[in-house]
Amino acid sequence: MVLSRFWLVIFISSIVFVAVSLFTGSSYSLDFVLNGKKDDPILISEKYIEQVPVFIKDSIKKAKDQTMIINRDTLNADTTYVYKNKTVKIFSGVQKSDGLLPTCKSTLLDLVLPLMAYLAFFCGLMELLIISGASEKLAKLLSPVFVKVFPSVPKNHPSISYMTLNFAANFLGLDSAATPFGLKAMESLQEINPEKDKASDAQIMFMCLHASGLTLIATSIIGYRAAANATNPADVMLPCIITSFIGTIAAFLIVGIRQKINFKSASLVVSLMALIAAIVGLLMYVNHLDLIGKNYFTSNLSALILVVIIVATLILSFVKEKKFTEAKTTVFEAFVSGANNGVKTGVTIFPYVLGMLVAISLFRNSGLFEIISNWIAFVFSNMGVSKEITDALPVALLRPFSSAGSRGFLIDSMNTFGADSLTGRLSSIFQCSAESTFYVIAVYFGSVNIKNTRYALGTMLIVDLICVITAIFVASWFF
């Protein structure tokens, strides 16, 4: 309910801003808002050839393709004049985001359909784990810890194994696997939720821990930095781990205090110490590797673990084939049944994802986001914050809304300021150490039709802010 109202406010505000811009003659057009594509030149006006300045008219007529480009360094954009059919079209700058109709198309083709494919595959694997009994054994093994963190979840409940697999996938940078496991966890937690349209305490805790984004192997970030010719693409790995770990601890403490969790539990303390020891141990191992070794290790570990999970699941399923016979099914039929449920989940979340991304598209194209980010950068700069830090803030500001959008800002910041600059490195940490909060809420809560998210959104945004502040301090310390 809170999330729906937020997007409604964003949507209406953006429409009002576009309408005002159209009537006041600013550089907006309805075609730009509806049909424009990201990074395309923006059509700001169209005039008859007689209406343009004489020197431009003469230059256009002399040009072979009847096109003239004027570089405007002060505006950080080129102005292009194109003469065709007795009129001159004037373009300036580039579109910040796809228009509403391209967004609808890309949401289905580039996001939802691949997501449904991931859901189908991994939900098929989950069905094999369930029938073979592996998920039940995992739940029993981890119940002593999870019942402390999730007091409302019964001991040995199936959701424990799903949440574990989700956390592990996030931990290892396996985004494609994390979402299906997470959606399965939400579905399982919804079964024990007494108020079906209202988020339960367990669902809020799970969502906040998931969205805090604890990542040990930042494979994608290292890939972007390598493509941007960074001297050491993996040099942000340790800052990313530290920042995301602090964000996870902050999420656990904030939600835990709200839900009155017993932090003095022995099993909870031991598990936390074991997690810290594992992180420190892995960091010490990675730290002694050379540059090539680091890049090889980080790029291959996650993929190797994913392959091991898939192969181990299939082998276990055939070893435990008797259990499939008892359930009156086969390994293949069970996989297909699980995949079918994954596709249905994808269809369910499609409207939520579409509505959110269209609102974001209008928000960016209206100019509101740029105005807000400029004002925030202005405030920070007047507080004495380094320009290198303020130049990285657009990534942090857009990250809760859109991973693709913030990724675009990340690549742009590395191309503009250099991958090895403080701005480039800080942008990388921002991208790695936080989650797309609004996307995650729309997908996860939308999958189980929860309208009232209670304090989940507020907590996740606070954690995002903590990650931003931590990233600035950590980046300044390291670089």
Buried (B, 14 or more C-beta within 10 A) or exposed (E): EBBBEBBEEBBEBBEEBBEEBEEEEEBBBEEBBBBBBBEBBBBBBEEEBEEBEEEBBEBBEEBEEBBBEEEEEEEEBBBBBBBEEEBBBBBBBBBBBBBBBBBBEBBBEEBBEEBBBBBBBBBBBBBBBBBBEBBBEBBEBBBBBBBBBBBBBEEBBBBBBBBBBBBBBBBBBBBBBBBBBBBBBBBBBBEBBEEEEBBBBBBBBBBBBBBBBBBBBBBBBBBBBBEBEBEBBBBBBBBBBBBBBBBBBBBBEBBBEBBEBEEEBEBBEEBBEEBEEEBEEBBEEBEEBEEEEBBEBBBEBBBEBBEEBBEEBBEBBEEBEEBBEEEEBEBEEBBBBBBBBBBBBBEBBBEBBBBBBBBBBBBBBBBBBEEEBEEBBEEBBEEEBBEBBBBBBBBBBBBBBBBBBBBBBBBEBBEEBBBBBBBBBBBBBBBBBBBBBBBBBBBBBBBBEBBBBBBBBEBBBBBBBBBBEBBBEBBEEBB
